[in-house]
Structures are given as C-alpha cells and as structure tokens.
C-alpha cells in the first residue's frame, strides 16, 4: 500500500522507512531479522542496491539507500514483495 511518496530521481540517495502491517513486532525474533538481512544482502549483491545505513526496529526498518543503476523503485518493490512472502510463509 503506497502512501503517496514517490522516488523522483531513481539514482539519488533516499531515506526510507518500511513498516510491518499493523505494526506487529516481528523483528524481535532472530529468524525474521535474518530473513530481512538476507533479502537486503541479496539486493546489494544482485540488484546493485547501495545501503549506507540501516536500523532494524521491532516493527519497522529505517534505511538510507540508493541505486546507481537508476532503478530504486523497482528494487525496493522487489525487496518488499520477496521479504513479505518469506515472512508470511513462516
């Protein structure tokens, strides 16, 4: 679900927050944090995502990131879709 914010410059540096639906505290469990970290690593290694800083909170994540390849919206969408599928399968 989008809140209306758009990435205008696909290769610029952005501060992004991703939250869990209904603010459920899933990141308090190591296996769920590992899923998120594995997804972030995958996007770094295979999609060109650059992460400059991140903080994993109990029910949301803050990121400072960009994609020099110019497809940040697509990478974030793929990250969220893949990660949410893995989390919901658990």
C-alpha positions in Angstrom: 0.0 0.0 0.0 1.5 3.3 -1.0 1.3 6.5 1.0 1.8 8.8 -2.0 5.5 9.3 -1.7 7.4 8.8 -4.9 11.0 8.4 -5.8 11.6 11.1 -8.4 15.3 10.6 -9.1 15.9 6.9 -9.2 19.6 7.1 -8.6 19.5 9.7 -5.8 20.2 8.9 -2.1 17.0 8.4 -0.1 15.9 7.9 3.5 13.2 5.2 3.5 11.1 3.5 6.2 9.4 0.2 5.8 6.9 -0.9 8.4 5.1 -4.1 9.2 1.4 -4.2 8.7 -0.5 -3.3 11.8 2.9 -2.6 13.5 3.4 -6.3 14.5 6.7 -6.8 16.4 8.2 -9.4 14.1 11.9 -8.2 14.3 12.2 -9.3 17.9 12.8 -12.8 16.6 16.2 -13.6 15.1 14.9 -15.8 12.3 12.7 -12.9 11.0 15.6 -10.4 11.2 17.8 -12.9 9.3 15.2 -13.0 6.5 15.3 -9.2 6.2 19.1 -9.1 6.3 19.4 -11.9 3.7 17.0 -10.0 1.5 18.9 -6.8 1.8 22.2 -8.6 1.1 20.7 -10.2 -2.0 19.6 -6.8 -3.3 23.1 -5.4 -2.7 24.9 -8.3 -4.4 22.5 -9.0 -7.3 20.5 -5.8 -7.9 23.0 -3.0 -7.3 21.3 -1.6 -4.1 23.7 0.5 -2.0 22.8 0.7 1.7 24.6 3.5 3.6 22.9 3.0 6.9 20.0 1.0 8.4 18.3 0.4 11.7 16.0 -2.5 12.4 13.4 -1.8 15.0 10.9 -4.2 16.4 8.2 -3.4 13.8 9.9 -1.2 11.1 13.2 -0.6 9.3 14.9 2.7 8.5 17.3 2.8 5.5 19.5 5.3 3.7 20.0 3.9 0.3 20.3 4.4 -3.4 20.8 2.6 -6.7 23.4 4.0 -9.1 21.8 1.9 -11.8 18.7 4.1 -11.6 16.0 1.6 -10.6 15.5 2.2 -6.9 11.7 1.9 -7.0 11.8 -1.5 -8.6 14.5 -2.8 -6.2 12.5 -1.6 -3.2 9.3 -3.1 -4.6 11.1 -6.5 -5.2 12.7 -6.4 -1.7 9.3 -5.8 0.0 7.5 -8.4 -2.1 10.1 -11.1 -1.6 10.6 -10.4 2.1 6.9 -10.3 2.9 6.4 -13.6 1.1 9.2 -15.3 3.1 7.9 -13.8 6.4 4.3 -14.9 5.7 5.4 -18.4 4.8 6.9 -18.9 8.2 
